[in-house]
């Protein structure tokens, strides 16, 4: 989530991408395009492109509702690569119609209808505000954005992959919500295939770290029933959020990462109607107002030592004592919504004997074991001594090699 630029440079050099913001020299486009739109002047929450047309609810999941051509960028500086943004119909956490946007980047020379390898890249944008959406930051919006996504996405494109980058939290910014994230990723792939007129059996890989592990893992779980037509050949998830109840307990009162406590409380309150306002202490009310509309870089480490009990009135207890909270959190445990059909690659750091500072190594190991017992080819790596931030580098190297093998039809190892 909070990677330094030095880590990013190391990552891109190790995996041999050869593409970064300072190295892109010549304009690259996937096909002849109209004049791309300028860097975003409106947030997604203000941009009419994101508003679905009347009657969209009657369209099938993955239906293309609207498209536009955009120029990629970083911090309001254009990158000479064009992309297509697609507003598409999806399904929310409760089975109702919704919509969101994916950004599709194709390699040069790969036109409509051509064979291709498609990667659904899931950014760890962990957002409570639309300025964090990948469809906005990839166009040069959000001046605090680090060039991680743009570097990896352009690197994948340079390696010959077509990349779909969905705003998988949706318009409601439902961070860590399992079904909504998984459905958005899968429907983004459906919409991408339709727009690209790609062959029906186009091979697909899922890639996501940290918050991006949510659409990756749940997308793989939900695909056999929700989107069985998608030819997903592999899913790589790192820094995996397995059980949010365990994660909240792990970070409670720590120096780092405690900002996820009020942020998750806000998301689950909005999603499940927990009526948290009736239970919040004055401090809790103030902090939940502060994190509203923020990206994780602003709130993750802003409250060292914070506990959930400090956010609630005396006598309430912790967040799990709020009526409905335990049930809501338990509905978003990875491994409980289905069995992936595609091989899985899972990884997590372990810097303190428990986990990487925010994700729990034992949870990810048990998830891998559960998949293995269900007959899913699964590889699992624990990066010992590595924090959540540091483990992103070795995981990315391993994940990209895993997907490369899967696209080539080679076995993955593991169980």
Phi and psi in degrees as a GROMACS rama.xvg file:
@    title "Ramachandran Plot"
@    xaxis  label "Phi"
@    yaxis  label "Psi"
@TYPE xy
-118.427  72.8916  UNK-2
-88.3452  140.688  UNK-3
-80.9891  160.017  UNK-4
-63.7735  -33.2303  UNK-5
-62.0403  -43.0053  UNK-6
-60.411  -40.4697  UNK-7
-64.3344  -44.4259  UNK-8
-61.3894  -42.0919  UNK-9
-60.502  -45.2381  UNK-10
-58.8758  -51.6671  UNK-11
-65.2958  -32.0725  UNK-12
-74.2792  -38.3214  UNK-13
-65.0376  -45.1658  UNK-14
-84.5115  0.152256  UNK-15
69.6193  30.5082  UNK-16
-67.2976  -41.9827  UNK-17
69.0834  16.7077  UNK-18
-132.635  128.029  UNK-19
-151.549  175.706  UNK-20
-61.0939  -33.8211  UNK-21
-85.9722  -6.75314  UNK-22
-105.642  -13.9948  UNK-23
-73.6381  114.854  UNK-24
-112.321  -32.2458  UNK-25
-115.062  144.978  UNK-26
-61.3281  138.019  UNK-27
-131.056  129.16  UNK-28
-134.135  151.986  UNK-29
-78.5777  -28.2983  UNK-30
-166.042  163.64  UNK-31
-56.7394  130.47  UNK-32
-129.02  154.62  UNK-33
-67.5816  170.346  UNK-34
-56.4277  121.833  UNK-35
-63.9438  153.453  UNK-36
-70.9313  160.121  UNK-37
-72.4304  170.829  UNK-38
-53.6132  147.114  UNK-39
-63.0336  131.081  UNK-40
-101.27  -10.8185  UNK-41
-125.704  142.959  UNK-42
-68.0107  154.699  UNK-43
-53.9264  -33.4361  UNK-44
-68.5698  -14.7324  UNK-45
-111.323  -12.5873  UNK-46
-86.2159  121.026  UNK-47
-63.9677  -16.8259  UNK-48
-58.0634  -32.2148  UNK-49
-81.8547  -9.09816  UNK-50
-85.9585  119.073  UNK-51
-69.2899  149.51  UNK-52
-69.7657  158.346  UNK-53
-58.9881  136.033  UNK-54
84.5076  3.97804  UNK-55
-60.7269  -24.4843  UNK-56
-59.2729  -23.9437  UNK-57
-85.9903  -4.59723  UNK-58
-82.3004  160.91  UNK-59
-76.2081  152.751  UNK-60
-56.5367  134.091  UNK-61
90.4171  -1.16743  UNK-62
-65.7475  138.59  UNK-63
-79.5575  120.591  UNK-64
-98.5225  -30.7784  UNK-65
-167.624  148.048  UNK-66
-135.664  160.475  UNK-67
-156.436  154.71  UNK-68
-94.3736  138.051  UNK-69
-134.991  160.319  UNK-70
-101.835  132.725  UNK-71
-73.9386  157.827  UNK-72
-166.158  177.127  UNK-73
-147.777  122.877  UNK-74
50.7454  50.0439  UNK-75
69.0439  9.56474  UNK-76
-105.085  124.67  UNK-77
-67.8463  140.934  UNK-78
-106.631  134.39  UNK-79
-75.6999  56.2109  UNK-80
-136.817  133.024  UNK-81
-100.874  156.618  UNK-82
-145.908  165.619  UNK-83
-110.752  129.319  UNK-84
-103.442  136.469  UNK-85
-123.242  122.543  UNK-86
-86.4734  126.322  UNK-87
-136.755  158.503  UNK-88
-81.4841  135.795  UNK-89
-137.549  -162.926  UNK-90
-132.033  135.912  UNK-91
-88.0412  -173.978  UNK-92
-61.228  -23.2654  UNK-93
-109.448  15.736  UNK-94
84.8918  9.83677  UNK-95
-97.732  155.366  UNK-96
-63.3441  143.093  UNK-97
-150.277  -176.405  UNK-98
-146.89  156.709  UNK-99
-157.93  -173.658  UNK-100
-125.239  142.814  UNK-101
-123.802  150.088  UNK-102
-109.573  123.275  UNK-103
-114.304  124.676  UNK-104
-119.907  123.768  UNK-105
-108.499  150.353  UNK-106
-65.797  153.552  UNK-107
-61.7272  138.123  UNK-108
86.4457  -2.94762  UNK-109
-99.3212  102.638  UNK-110
-93.9974  178.517  UNK-111
-55.4201  136.263  UNK-112
85.1199  -9.38778  UNK-113
-77.0873  149.894  UNK-114
-60.7368  146.366  UNK-115
-158.539  165.826  UNK-116
-111.627  125.766  UNK-117
-113.303  127.222  UNK-118
-114.36  127.474  UNK-119
-90.4501  106.044  UNK-120
-94.4164  121.923  UNK-121
-109.227  103.107  UNK-122
-63.8158  147.687  UNK-123
-92.0354  63.0862  UNK-124
-84.6581  -19.6595  UNK-125
40.1102  68.5046  UNK-126
-113.805  144.552  UNK-127
-116.6  5.25029  UNK-128
-139.386  146.337  UNK-129
-70.615  -14.8513  UNK-130
-67.2199  -10.7886  UNK-131
-91.2888  -12.4239  UNK-132
-58.0945  135.675  UNK-133
-57.0391  -34.8238  UNK-134
-63.8867  -20.7844  UNK-135
-93.2415  -47.7846  UNK-136
-68.845  -32.7108  UNK-137
-69.1677  -14.0996  UNK-138
-97.8146  8.13387  UNK-139
97.0554  6.7213  UNK-140
-79.4046  164.92  UNK-141
67.3086  94.6431  UNK-142
-68.2942  -11.9753  UNK-143
-93.3552  -1.06233  UNK-144
-68.869  133.666  UNK-145
-88.5573  154.869  UNK-146
-83.418  40.8781  UNK-147
-77.1758  -54.5919  UNK-148
-61.9338  -47.0762  UNK-149
-62.3867  -36.1284  UNK-150
-69.8438  -45.3064  UNK-151
-68.6421  -40.7346  UNK-152
-64.7416  -46.4578  UNK-153
-68.3103  -30.5579  UNK-154
-66.5286  -42.5249  UNK-155
-61.4444  -42.0522  UNK-156
-61.5997  -43.552  UNK-157
-64.3714  -26.5323  UNK-158
-82.6728  1.66718  UNK-159
101.198  4.51805  UNK-160
-90.2861  144.572  UNK-161
-86.5596  134.95  UNK-162
-120.65  129.074  UNK-163
-110.716  124.994  UNK-164
-118.977  93.3914  UNK-165
-82.166  147.701  UNK-166
-81.4729  77.7032  UNK-167
-73.4894  -15.0644  UNK-168
-74.8413  -13.9846  UNK-169
75.8614  -178.689  UNK-170
-66.3237  -24.9788  UNK-171
-85.1649  -1.9752  UNK-172
53.5454  53.7578  UNK-173
-89.9761  77.0946  UNK-174
-62.8792  129.939  UNK-175
71.7589  4.30451  UNK-176
-79.4044  117.282  UNK-177
-60.527  -63.1535  UNK-178
-63.0344  -44.8747  UNK-179
-60.9607  -41.9685  UNK-180
-66.6725  -45.6391  UNK-181
-64.0041  -45.2266  UNK-182
-61.217  -42.3292  UNK-183
-62.4212  -40.0161  UNK-184
-64.5722  -45.9931  UNK-185
-67.8412  -42.0324  UNK-186
-70.183  -29.804  UNK-187
-63.3302  -36.5179  UNK-188
-68.2718  -42.9485  UNK-189
-58.1308  -46.1069  UNK-190
-65.026  -40.1508  UNK-191
-62.1042  -45.8807  UNK-192
-61.432  -40.4693  UNK-193
-64.624  -47.1199  UNK-194
-64.8966  -37.1698  UNK-195
-81.2659  -9.5674  UNK-196
52.8363  40.8585  UNK-197
-78.6425  153.904  UNK-198
-56.3663  146.823  UNK-199
-58.9107  -34.6344  UNK-200
-96.859  25.7838  UNK-201
-53.0626  127.331  UNK-202
-70.9959  141.354  UNK-203
-130.312  137.513  UNK-204
-120.405  146.774  UNK-205
-110.382  137.704  UNK-206
-140.961  122.859  UNK-207
-165.932  136.966  UNK-208
-118.15  146.373  UNK-209
60.168  -121.301  UNK-210
-58.3305  -29.4099  UNK-211
-70.4242  -12.7377  UNK-212
-71.2027  -20.2513  UNK-213
-66.9606  -56.9368  UNK-214
-66.448  -26.3186  UNK-215
-69.3048  -54.9507  UNK-216
-66.9348  -48.9678  UNK-217
-71.678  -31.4697  UNK-218
-60.6228  -43.4323  UNK-219
-64.5773  -38.6086  UNK-220
-67.587  -40.9231  UNK-221
-83.2687  -22.5373  UNK-222
-56.6676  -43.4818  UNK-223
-56.9315  -30.4381  UNK-224
-102.126  -37.0977  UNK-225
-83.3837  -38.7378  UNK-226
-139.582  61.9597  UNK-227
-65.7644  -17.8633  UNK-228
-75.3677  -17.0485  UNK-229
-73.4183  132.57  UNK-230
-92.2506  72.5436  UNK-231
-80.8997  117.774  UNK-232
-96.3425  -13.96  UNK-233
-176.876  152.775  UNK-234
-135.742  124.875  UNK-235
-113.811  116.939  UNK-236
-124.951  128.901  UNK-237
-128.505  158.396  UNK-238
52.682  52.5994  UNK-239
-79.9465  131.202  UNK-240
-83.5268  101.706  UNK-241
-92.5281  -56.8754  UNK-242
-130.191  104.439  UNK-243
-61.1477  -25.4302  UNK-244
-62.7498  -44.4439  UNK-245
-66.0174  -40.0002  UNK-246
-63.169  -42.4753  UNK-247
-62.1897  -40.502  UNK-248
-66.6656  -35.7432  UNK-249
-66.8246  -42.3445  UNK-250
-88.7574  -9.83575  UNK-251
-58.239  119.25  UNK-252
81.5569  2.77882  UNK-253
-81.6379  169.701  UNK-254
-70.7263  -42.1642  UNK-255
-108.806  156.468  UNK-256
72.5312  0.601181  UNK-257
-69.0104  -16.7147  UNK-258
-64.5656  -17.4109  UNK-259
-69.8007  -20.3185  UNK-260
-64.8617  -58.1402  UNK-261
-65.368  -31.5675  UNK-262
-65.4828  -45.9787  UNK-263
-66.4813  -36.9486  UNK-264
-58.7962  -41.7203  UNK-265
-65.3015  -42.777  UNK-266
-65.0117  -46.6664  UNK-267
-69.9737  -31.2255  UNK-268
-63.5317  -46.3286  UNK-269
-67.2144  -40.5279  UNK-270
-73.8271  -43.5407  UNK-271
-108.333  1.43631  UNK-272
61.9752  53.0926  UNK-273
-80.0167  -9.38093  UNK-274
55.5807  47.0849  UNK-275
-61.2404  -26.1139  UNK-276
-55.9217  -27.8976  UNK-277
-73.8743  -15.017  UNK-278
-117.072  -11.9572  UNK-279
-72.6596  141.543  UNK-280
-77.1425  167.936  UNK-281
-55.205  -39.1305  UNK-282
-64.7565  -41.1481  UNK-283
-63.4978  -41.968  UNK-284
-60.935  -43.4531  UNK-285
-65.5045  -45.2687  UNK-286
-71.1207  -39.291  UNK-287
-64.4879  -32.2988  UNK-288
-68.3278  -35.9252  UNK-289
-66.6441  -41.5385  UNK-290
-79.7604  -16.6141  UNK-291
-58.264  127.711  UNK-292
82.1435  6.47802  UNK-293
-97.2679  161.413  UNK-294
-93.7948  162.452  UNK-295
-62.51  -28.1751  UNK-296
-59.8333  -28.649  UNK-297
-81.6315  -35.9849  UNK-298
-105.926  -17.553  UNK-299
-55.5865  -49.2216  UNK-300
-113.037  21.1585  UNK-301
-80.1563  -9.97534  UNK-302
-135.3  64.1937  UNK-303
-57.7282  135.629  UNK-304
82.2539  0.840006  UNK-305
-67.6777  141.081  UNK-306
-122.844  159.169  UNK-307
-66.3717  -31.4722  UNK-308
-65.057  -30.876  UNK-309
-66.7717  -24.5731  UNK-310
-86.1536  -9.08212  UNK-311
-117.1  156.373  UNK-312
-62.643  150.753  UNK-313
-56.2239  136.773  UNK-314
94.8789  -17.0728  UNK-315
-74.2068  -39.9296  UNK-316
98.5711  -139.762  UNK-317
-102.361  -177.68  UNK-318
-60.1122  -32.3567  UNK-319
-70.635  -12.9507  UNK-320
-89.2509  -8.37417  UNK-321
-73.0934  128.895  UNK-322
-53.2306  128.272  UNK-323
88.6158  -14.0683  UNK-324
-69.7938  -45.9934  UNK-325
-61.263  -42.3414  UNK-326
-63.8473  -41.0083  UNK-327
-64.4579  -46.6921  UNK-328
-64.2294  -38.2799  UNK-329
-67.8545  -18.1442  UNK-330
-77.265  -2.97339  UNK-331
-125.3  38.1599  UNK-332
-95.0667  123.95  UNK-333
-66.9577  140.727  UNK-334
98.2685  -3.58075  UNK-335
-106.175  -6.43782  UNK-336
-103.196  -6.06178  UNK-337
163.08  179.578  UNK-338
-117.289  121.833  UNK-339
-59.9318  148.343  UNK-340
-94.4507  -25.6367  UNK-341
-90.808  151.678  UNK-342
-57.618  146.994  UNK-343
-118.982  146.246  UNK-344
-126.68  119.274  UNK-345
-121.087  142.602  UNK-346
-150.305  154.283  UNK-347
-159.765  146.134  UNK-348
-79.6133  164.701  UNK-349
-147.156  98.8469  UNK-350
-102.07  -10.8173  UNK-351
-138.827  14.1591  UNK-352
88.0309  -10.6772  UNK-353
-115.119  -48.6016  UNK-354
-168.312  -158.938  UNK-355
-96.3841  11.559  UNK-356
110.358  -24.8303  UNK-357
-141.336  -33.4196  UNK-358
-102.947  148.441  UNK-359
-102.789  119.724  UNK-360
-60.4363  -41.6532  UNK-361
-63.0441  -35.6311  UNK-362
-62.243  -43.4508  UNK-363
-69.6949  -38.7535  UNK-364
-62.7346  -42.1405  UNK-365
-66.8994  -36.0811  UNK-366
-62.4924  -44.0238  UNK-367
-60.4866  -43.1226  UNK-368
-63.1645  -38.2766  UNK-369
-63.7543  -43.6638  UNK-370
-62.2955  -41.9751  UNK-371
-60.2393  -44.0455  UNK-372
-64.5673  -24.5724  UNK-373
-90.6912  6.497  UNK-374
86.6549  14.9053  UNK-375
-90.9579  120.241  UNK-376
-58.813  117.297  UNK-377
-136.883  130.985  UNK-378
-108.093  143.12  UNK-379
-134.963  132.745  UNK-380
-130.37  131.063  UNK-381
-106.558  122.694  UNK-382
-93.3881  90.3077  UNK-383
-69.7104  137.845  UNK-384
81.9963  0.114008  UNK-385
-105.496  132.927  UNK-386
-76.5269  175.676  UNK-387
-58.2961  -42.9713  UNK-388
-68.4591  -48.5219  UNK-389
-66.8335  -34.8895  UNK-390
-67.5024  -16.6884  UNK-391
-59.3685  -33.9378  UNK-392
-68.306  -58.563  UNK-393
-64.2445  -33.4328  UNK-394
-62.8181  -44.3482  UNK-395
-60.6642  -42.0951  UNK-396
-59.8276  -47.4853  UNK-397
-67.6046  -39.2156  UNK-398
-65.9481  -42.8411  UNK-399
-68.0318  -36.2843  UNK-400
-65.7004  -39.9427  UNK-401
-59.7927  -49.4704  UNK-402
-65.7097  -37.9561  UNK-403
-59.5842  -42.563  UNK-404
-64.4974  -40.5518  UNK-405
-66.9996  -41.471  UNK-406
-65.0577  -29.0644  UNK-407
-84.4904  -2.80895  UNK-408
79.639  13.4699  UNK-409
-85.9527  151.497  UNK-410
-66.4195  155.249  UNK-411
-100.139  -12.2849  UNK-412
78.1322  -158.901  UNK-413
74.9269  -155.961  UNK-414
